[in-house]
């Protein structure tokens, strides 16, 4: 294939086929249930298991361990397409497939993989990750949850807050300090001393659930530690890159859907005797939204080519999320202005998409944290010559 014909969004036929499958699934299965689960604030657990049947829950896990064996571009495709219909469910999917499954796989040994992967890749068990705490979010080094080794076990104590899937998950990755060093553990829901709080109400992304994790002298076998003591930072930072990239892809999905809604509405609606699309202010909303959406698309998919478990790309993934996260919110807001009163009502979906979009400027690292990381990495390059 010549460079002139290279498709950044679908670099291989396998990627193109994956996109078409997920697009059809989103249209036929995800779309019809989205409003109901937004209203009730509940996760569609059966839908998550349908994702397992399609091979989406282990999208980045090698085939020899039961996964799809695909890359970061494939993960971006899934999040991009699902978010066009239901960002709230997509966030739950991300918490399971990226924050638990991908994170777990690359940190686990073969015995641990054999023990947990079949359940989480099939969707029999839903996973979640506990990093954020009541007193520290982006400042992960300030976490207070700790673990003490006692014989062949570790005893964990602390709290995690704002944990996606906490209400519904059966298994959790939990970060805790061991003698001051961040370490990664797998904790099952039925472990004595472990519990989750009441469901946390929130502005958007309501089709995913949120609550606290409570660790009250939770005894975890040493066999449930991922990697080694103090290895948690490595696990965390590696996984944050694909997390930020897929969160950026969610914002792109929201922007794409809102672009489609506003252009169709502007084409069909008349105002003051002419098409709504003929008014200059409407053209500004549409034109600027399109340009920013396309810029986000190029940045996200280009960055995805250089993200993987074997190398680091914090600079690229921070840049992708820093730029793309506000785009979904801005395009959704512009779409609401174009639709006017109808945009504020639920019929056209824009009000739900706008509520959902805001989280992407916060979750997985705030936009301020991305600005800080980018500056640090660029300064490091200058100083290293």
C-alpha angles and dihedrals in degrees: 000000000000121000089247090063098042111131108212093194094047107027093168137027088249090059091048092051091047091052093050092048093049092043091054091045091050092049098044104033112014099043097056094055100040101091094047095054090045089055095047097038092228135134116240097231093180089055090054089054089050086057087054091054089054092052094247100123094069095036094142098034115104116256093242088066095047100269134117092257094223134140141244091277089059090050089051091050093054094049092043095053098040092050092060087071108024122006090175093060090041090058089055089048090051092049089053104037100034108021094042113017101036092038092048096046097054093045099042134087124231094266091053092046092052090050100051113015098077091056098046098039091052093046093240085124125033117216135209138179127230115207109120116080133197090256101033135038117152088016094076092164088065093063116136101196107110140181130210123201115235112177109300093347141069123221113214126201130176146066135275121198138199093020115171114225091012092127094053106029127107097192133036141193106220127190117212136159121252109197088338096312120113110242133180124234136178112224125186120216095239093057110122112256094024121111142146128233129237117293112280115231115227145180099246144350085065095157086074121063129231134195147133127283113222118201111187106175093319111187112216124182115245085240087070094063112106110224116330139322108289092018094109095094091057091050092045097049094045091053095043089067096060090038092057092044093052092045087054088051089054090056089051090053090053091048093049093051093047091048090055093048096048097044092049091047093048090050094050102037124081127205129181091356099309142074114289088232090064093066113099096225091053089049089053092054092048097042097047092043092052094048094050093044092053092047090052091048093053094046095047097047094042091051091048090064089065102043123096144124093267100059141028128246106167092145094056097043093046089051092048094052095040091056101034101043095069091043094069091050094046095047091047090050091049090049090053090053092050092050093043114189092359090058090057090055123077098242096086095042094229095113090055092046091049092051090048095047096063094068091064090070088057113029121081089020128335120260087251091058090052091052089052094047094048092050092048093049094047092048090050090054092051093049092048090052 
